[in-house]
Amino acid sequence: MEYETQIPENICCVDDDQYMRLLLTKTLESLGGFSVTAFESGKEMIKSDVPDYADLFLLDVDMPEMDGFEVIKQLRSNPDRMGVPILLLTADVTICNQPKEYRVLHKPFDPRLLPSMIVKEYNTLIGNCENKQNYQTHIQH
């Protein structure tokens, strides 16, 4: 069965590097037309209400206080956020995709290609299912 390409409208981005947050936000908004809310830390994002309407989480792996993997644990512990797809950003080439948990975008990347990379990886995460609700059921098994 062929599925229509899905576009994540609301992206929640977490990166402790101010320059990277600015690059991600400006690139995704201006080149991709996404609505992006950026946070400096996982703790800041978890405390906000933004994750409740996010279509996609874009998380840096290497952050102080709470790294990207800890943010994933926090997100997955909340049933309302369990089914939201996650992309990790990292320069660590030893970190690989985990199909039922997250996909990885390795740094450095060409900012001009970022919007299409986001859409591709987002659809890979939800691609085996008809919609995000089915994705949530899929990752629980």
Phi, psi and omega per residue, in radians:
M1 nan 2.328 -3.128
E2 -1.594 2.348 3.121
Y3 -1.923 2.588 3.091
E4 -1.307 2.479 3.110
T5 -1.076 2.261 3.128
Q6 -1.775 2.516 3.133
I7 -2.043 2.165 3.070
P8 -1.302 2.034 -3.076
E9 -1.335 -0.727 -3.071
N10 -1.991 1.994 -3.123
I11 -1.920 2.277 3.078
C12 -1.811 2.044 -3.037
C13 -1.956 2.323 3.094
V14 -2.241 2.079 3.089
D15 -2.690 2.317 -3.106
D16 -1.340 -0.263 -3.135
D17 -1.515 2.035 -3.082
Q18 -1.023 -0.736 3.136
Y19 -1.106 -0.753 -3.138
M20 -1.142 -0.710 3.092
R21 -1.039 -0.779 -3.139
L22 -1.129 -0.785 3.117
L23 -1.040 -0.846 -3.134
L24 -1.084 -0.829 -3.100
T25 -1.097 -0.917 -3.091
K26 -1.127 -0.731 -3.131
T27 -1.137 -0.844 -3.086
L28 -1.199 -0.610 3.117
E29 -1.303 -0.818 -3.045
S30 -1.393 -0.700 -3.117
L31 -1.582 -0.494 -3.061
G32 -1.869 -0.274 -3.123
G33 1.288 0.278 3.132
F34 -1.406 2.738 2.947
S35 -1.672 2.102 -3.046
V36 -2.099 2.291 2.993
T37 -2.033 2.153 -3.043
A38 -1.954 2.516 3.124
F39 -2.262 2.623 -3.139
E40 -1.410 -0.419 -3.103
S41 -2.554 2.762 3.080
G42 -1.107 -0.685 3.127
K43 -1.060 -0.754 3.119
E44 -1.067 -0.760 -3.122
M45 -1.182 -0.791 -3.122
I46 -1.031 -0.656 -3.121
K47 -1.277 -0.341 -3.087
S48 -1.453 3.013 3.075
D49 -1.648 -0.039 -3.110
V50 -0.997 -0.766 -3.110
P51 -1.005 -0.362 -3.124
D52 -1.171 -0.430 3.125
Y53 -2.091 0.190 3.124
A54 -1.260 2.454 3.040
D55 -1.632 -0.342 -3.071
L56 -2.735 2.421 3.022
F57 -1.844 2.268 3.089
L58 -2.026 1.868 -2.966
L59 -2.071 2.315 2.947
D60 -1.244 2.567 3.126
V61 -1.455 -0.862 -3.004
D62 -1.631 1.635 3.123
M63 -2.324 2.617 3.067
P64 -1.240 2.863 3.121
E65 1.202 -1.066 -3.081
M66 -2.464 1.923 -3.131
D67 -1.352 3.044 -3.088
G68 -1.016 -0.609 -3.138
F69 -1.221 -0.619 3.073
E70 -1.203 -0.644 3.080
V71 -1.084 -0.720 3.097
I72 -1.026 -0.804 3.123
K73 -1.019 -0.762 3.126
Q74 -1.107 -0.771 3.138
L75 -1.122 -0.766 -3.087
R76 -1.265 -0.283 3.098
S77 -1.392 -0.207 3.120
N78 -1.784 2.020 -3.102
P79 -0.977 -0.540 3.139
D80 -1.253 -0.368 -3.091
R81 -1.909 -0.089 -3.032
M82 -1.015 -0.639 -3.044
G83 -1.599 0.050 -3.102
V84 -1.415 2.182 -3.129
P85 -1.060 2.626 -3.092
I86 -2.255 2.330 2.986
L87 -2.036 2.301 3.079
L88 -1.758 2.434 3.036
L89 -1.866 2.228 -3.139
T90 -2.762 2.662 3.010
A91 -1.633 -0.110 -3.111
D92 -1.397 1.864 -3.088
V93 -1.289 -0.109 3.108
T94 -1.459 -0.197 3.124
I95 -1.509 2.160 -3.052
C96 -2.011 2.851 3.081
N97 -1.041 2.473 3.004
Q98 -2.115 1.697 -2.936
P99 -0.878 -0.612 -3.119
K100 -1.590 -0.032 -3.090
E101 -2.105 -0.917 -3.043
Y102 -2.825 2.908 3.000
R103 -2.057 2.781 -3.072
V104 -2.082 2.310 2.973
L105 -1.932 2.081 -3.094
H106 -1.542 2.407 3.035
K107 -1.538 2.609 -0.086
P108 -1.357 2.775 3.097
F109 -2.376 2.803 3.098
D110 -1.448 1.984 -3.104
P111 -0.958 -0.547 -3.136
R112 -1.146 -0.431 -3.136
L113 -1.643 -0.157 -3.048
L114 -0.980 -0.836 -3.138
P115 -0.997 -0.758 3.135
S116 -1.211 -0.579 3.078
M117 -1.131 -0.722 3.127
I118 -1.066 -0.848 -3.126
V119 -1.091 -0.761 3.136
K120 -1.057 -0.871 -3.105
E121 -1.197 -0.645 3.087
Y122 -1.046 -0.809 -3.141
N123 -1.212 -0.511 3.039
T124 -1.128 -0.726 -3.139
L125 -1.154 -0.691 -3.109
I126 -1.774 -0.046 -2.985
G127 -1.076 -0.462 -3.140
N128 -1.498 0.064 -3.089
C129 -2.325 2.782 -3.094
E130 -1.277 -0.583 -3.122
N131 -2.745 3.131 -3.068
K132 -1.093 -0.587 3.128
Q133 -1.131 -0.737 3.077
N134 -1.164 -0.573 3.088
Y135 -1.068 -0.728 3.134
Q136 -1.055 -0.765 3.097
T137 -1.112 -0.680 -3.123
H138 -1.072 -0.772 -3.059
I139 -1.329 -0.267 3.128
Q140 -1.373 -0.229 -3.100
H141 -1.723 nan nan
